Amino acid sequence: MPIWHTVRTVDLVGACRAFVSVSKHGSFTVGASAVRMSQPVASRRVAALEERFGEQLFERTSRRAVLTPFGRDLLPVARQLVQAADVLLHEAEAAKSKPWRLAVPGICSTVDLARLVADARGHGVTLDLRVAEPAQRRELVHAQQVRAALLAVPSDEAAWSVPLGLAAARDTGVKRVYVEALRVGRGSPDPARRIWLQPEDDVPHIRDPLARLRDAVGLRPAQLVAAADLTTAAAEVLCTRDLLLCSPAQAGELGLGWWPIGEITLSRGYALAAAADGNPQHIEARLGDAIARCLGADTLTGTAGRTTT
């Protein structure tokens, strides 16, 4: 292979870097050292340029490397090329270190979010997390205020899925909780037990099936309540016989018992959506398992396996 072809396809910038440095220092040895090359490498790269251009760049003596008239004419352009390459490398490093702003659910604990950020750094990704409710996450990604968001989606569209059940402060003594068992008979002195929805689950693909089940088994409309926040819902459950729709992990954090729902299967589904024409696949490929752990799912496209009995 001709030397000039090697320069063209492999390291034209490196060859020009050697040429510029040798011309500055007037020595192949010193010039090569200044750009962290060995003297033989710098000599080969300059020779490759000379072969490509068909002219000598230097008059070589035992002590000095002096530019030829052709070398002096070429030097400004070579210097511009090296400077442009340095700017490109700097911008590439800055782009790699630019935070990747990601909208995430509020159900993730502080320690899980911290572990997600730490895992991302291990993959060369700097995350800037924005905690938001489902509708807000969708708005953030559509408005391009974040680069991507974990959107709440039905299970058949989900990359990550987390099972939902009912949690209570007292042991129910059963393996499953049937919503029908919450029906209050006429004249009953006991208050009607409610099912509380936290904001993360107040979405159509979770709320609507549960509302239809409520109506089908004869519960009162007020027995299904959407809370303003998880704290409010959890407080009601802790001081009454009410139930909280939640994941096994959340039940464990709140000190509640958790059981599947007898009549239906519900789960939180999540998919990573990018703003505009962005492609989140490289983030999903690198951080899929870390995101799964943060959400409470086992792995990418998996479901959570933790339960509270």
C-alpha positions in Angstrom: 0.0 0.0 0.0 1.5 3.4 -0.9 2.5 5.6 2.0 0.1 8.4 0.9 -2.8 6.1 1.0 -2.0 5.2 4.6 -2.0 9.0 5.5 -5.3 9.5 3.7 -7.2 6.7 5.3 -5.6 6.4 8.8 -4.1 9.6 10.3 -3.9 12.7 8.2 -4.4 14.7 11.3 -1.6 12.9 13.1 0.7 13.4 10.2 0.0 17.1 10.1 0.4 17.3 13.9 3.9 15.8 13.5 4.7 18.2 10.6 3.5 21.3 12.6 5.3 20.3 15.8 8.6 19.5 14.0 8.4 22.8 12.1 7.9 24.7 15.4 10.8 23.0 17.3 13.1 22.6 14.3 13.9 19.0 15.4 12.2 15.7 14.7 13.3 14.4 18.2 12.0 17.4 20.1 8.9 17.9 17.9 7.9 14.3 18.2 8.3 14.4 22.0 6.1 17.6 22.2 3.1 15.7 20.6 3.9 12.5 22.5 5.2 10.5 19.5 8.4 8.6 19.1 10.9 10.1 16.7 10.5 7.2 14.2 6.7 7.6 14.1 7.0 11.3 13.5 9.5 10.8 10.7 7.3 8.2 9.0 4.3 10.5 9.2 6.1 13.5 7.7 7.6 11.2 5.0 4.1 10.0 4.2 2.9 13.6 3.7 5.9 14.3 1.5 5.2 11.1 -0.6 1.5 12.2 -0.9 2.3 15.7 -2.0 5.3 14.9 -4.1 7.4 17.6 -2.5 9.8 17.8 0.5 8.6 19.6 3.6 11.9 19.8 5.4 15.6 20.1 4.5 17.1 17.6 6.9 20.5 18.1 8.5 22.2 16.3 11.3 21.0 18.9 13.8 18.0 20.8 12.3 14.9 20.2 10.3 14.4 23.4 8.2 11.2 24.0 6.3 11.5 24.1 2.5 9.6 26.8 0.6 6.9 24.2 -0.1 6.7 23.4 3.6 6.4 27.0 4.5 3.5 27.4 2.1 1.7 24.3 3.5 2.3 25.0 7.2 -0.6 27.5 7.8 -3.2 25.1 6.3 -1.7 22.1 8.3 -1.9 24.2 11.4 -5.5 25.0 10.8 -6.3 21.3 10.3 -4.7 20.4 13.6 -6.5 23.2 15.4 -9.8 22.1 13.9 -9.2 18.5 14.9 -8.4 19.6 18.5 -11.7 21.6 18.6 -13.6 18.6 17.3 -12.1 16.3 20.0 -12.9 18.8 22.7 -16.5 19.1 21.6 -16.8 15.4 21.4 -15.7 15.0 25.0 -18.0 17.8 26.1 -20.9 16.1 24.3 -20.2 12.8 26.0 -20.1 14.4 29.4 -23.3 16.5 28.9 -25.9 15.4 31.3 -28.7 13.2 29.9 -31.8 14.7 31.4 -34.3 11.9 32.1 -37.9 12.2 33.6 -38.6 9.4 36.1 -41.5 8.3 38.2 -41.9 9.5 41.8 -42.3 5.9 43.0 -38.5 5.4 42.9 -36.8 5.7 46.2 -33.9 8.0 46.8 -31.4 5.1 47.1 -32.7 3.5 43.9 -32.3 6.8 42.0 -28.8 7.2 43.4 -27.9 3.7 42.3 -29.3 4.4 38.8 -27.1 7.6 38.5 -24.1 5.6 39.8 -24.7 2.8 37.4 -25.0 5.3 34.5 -21.7 6.8 35.3 -20.1 3.4 35.1 -21.4 3.3 31.5 -20.1 6.8 30.7 -23.5 8.4 31.0 -24.2 11.4 33.2 -27.9 11.4 34.2 -29.8 14.5 35.3 -33.0 13.1 36.8 -36.4 14.9 36.8 -39.0 13.3 39.1 -42.5 13.8 37.8 -46.0 12.3 37.7 -47.1 10.3 34.6 -48.8 13.2 32.7 -46.0 15.6 33.6 -43.4 13.2 32.2 -45.2 13.0 28.9 -45.4 16.8 28.7 -41.7 17.2 29.5 -40.6 14.9 26.7 -43.1 16.4 24.2 -41.8 19.9 25.1 -38.2 18.7 24.8 -37.5 19.8 28.3 -35.9 16.4 28.9 -34.0 14.2 26.5 -36.2 11.2 27.4 -38.8 10.0 29.9 -40.0 6.8 31.4 -43.7 6.9 30.3 -46.5 5.0 31.9 -47.9 2.6 29.3 -50.1 -0.6 29.1 -48.2 -3.8 29.8 -48.3 -4.9 26.2 -46.3 -1.8 25.2 -43.9 -1.9 28.1 -40.2 -2.5 28.3 -40.5 -2.9 32.1 -43.4 -4.2 34.0 -44.1 -4.1 37.8 -47.0 -6.0 39.3 -49.6 -4.3 41.4 -51.6 -5.6 44.3 -53.4 -4.4 47.4 -51.5 -3.5 50.6 -52.9 -3.2 54.1 -51.6 -2.4 57.6 -53.2 -5.6 59.0 -52.8 -9.2 57.9 -55.8 -10.2 55.9 -55.1 -13.9 56.5 -55.6 -14.7 52.8 -53.3 -15.3 49.8 -55.3 -12.9 47.6 -57.5 -10.0 48.2 -60.8 -10.0 46.3 -62.3 -6.6 45.7 -65.7 -8.1 46.0 -65.0 -8.8 49.7 -65.0 -5.0 50.3 -68.7 -4.7 49.5 -70.7 -3.3 52.4 -74.0 -4.8 53.2 -77.1 -2.7 54.0 -77.2 -1.6 57.6 -73.6 -2.5 58.2 -72.2 -0.3 61.0 -68.6 -0.6 59.7 -67.3 2.1 57.4 -66.7 1.1 53.8 -63.1 0.1 53.1 -61.5 2.1 50.4 -58.9 1.4 47.7 -56.5 4.2 47.4 -54.7 5.1 44.1 -51.5 7.0 44.2 -50.8 9.5 41.4 -48.5 7.0 39.6 -51.4 4.6 39.2 -54.0 7.2 38.3 -53.7 6.4 34.6 -56.4 5.0 32.3 -54.9 1.5 31.8 -54.8 1.0 35.6 -57.6 3.1 36.9 -60.3 2.2 34.4 -60.1 -1.6 34.8 -60.2 -1.2 38.6 -63.2 1.1 38.3 -65.0 -1.4 36.1 -64.3 -4.1 38.6 -65.6 -1.9 41.5 -68.9 -1.3 39.6 -69.2 -5.0 38.6 -68.9 -6.3 42.2 -71.2 -3.7 43.7 -68.8 -1.4 45.5 -69.7 2.2 46.1 -68.1 4.8 43.8 -66.4 6.4 46.8 -64.6 3.1 47.6 -62.0 3.9 44.9 -60.1 7.0 45.7 -57.4 8.8 43.8 -55.0 10.5 46.3 -53.2 13.7 45.7 -49.9 12.1 46.7 -48.6 8.8 48.1 -48.1 10.2 51.6 -51.8 11.0 51.9 -52.8 7.5 50.7 -50.4 5.7 52.9 -51.5 7.6 56.0 -55.1 6.6 55.4 -54.1 3.0 55.0 -51.9 3.0 58.1 -54.7 4.3 60.4 -57.7 2.5 58.9 -58.6 -0.8 57.3 -58.3 0.8 53.8 -56.1 -0.7 51.1 -53.4 0.8 48.9 -52.8 -0.2 45.3 -49.0 -0.5 45.0 -46.1 -2.6 44.1 -44.5 -5.2 46.4 -41.5 -3.0 46.9 -43.5 0.0 48.0 -45.5 -2.1 50.4 -42.3 -3.3 52.0 -41.0 0.3 52.3 -44.2 1.3 54.0 -44.3 -1.7 56.3 -47.5 -3.0 54.8 -48.6 -6.5 53.9 -49.1 -7.0 50.1 -51.4 -9.4 48.2 -52.4 -9.9 44.6 -55.9 -8.9 43.5 -58.1 -11.9 43.1 -60.3 -10.8 40.2 -57.8 -9.1 37.9 -54.1 -8.7 37.2 -52.7 -5.2 37.1 -49.2 -3.9 36.5 -47.4 -0.7 35.9 -45.8 -0.6 32.4 -43.0 1.6 31.4 -41.4 2.5 28.1 -38.5 4.9 27.4 -39.5 7.7 25.0 -37.1 10.2 23.5 -37.7 13.8 22.7 -38.2 14.8 19.1 -36.3 12.5 16.8 -34.0 11.2 19.5 -33.2 7.5 19.9 -33.1 6.2 23.5 -32.0 2.7 22.4 -28.4 3.2 23.5 -29.5 4.3 27.0 -31.9 1.3 27.2 -29.1 -1.0 26.1 -26.7 0.3 28.6 -29.0 1.0 31.5 -31.9 -1.4 31.0 -31.2 -3.5 34.0 -30.4 -0.5 36.2 -33.7 1.1 35.3 -35.5 -2.2 36.0 -34.0 -2.2 39.5 -35.0 1.4 40.1 -38.6 0.7 39.0 -38.9 -2.5 41.0 -38.8 -4.9 38.0 -36.3 -7.7 37.8 -34.8 -7.0 34.3 -35.5 -5.3 31.1 -38.9 -6.6 29.8 -39.2 -8.5 33.1 -41.5 -8.1 36.1 -40.8 -7.7 39.7 -40.3 -10.8 41.8 -40.3 -9.4 45.3 -43.4 -10.0 47.4 -44.4 -9.4 50.9 -46.2 -12.2 52.7 
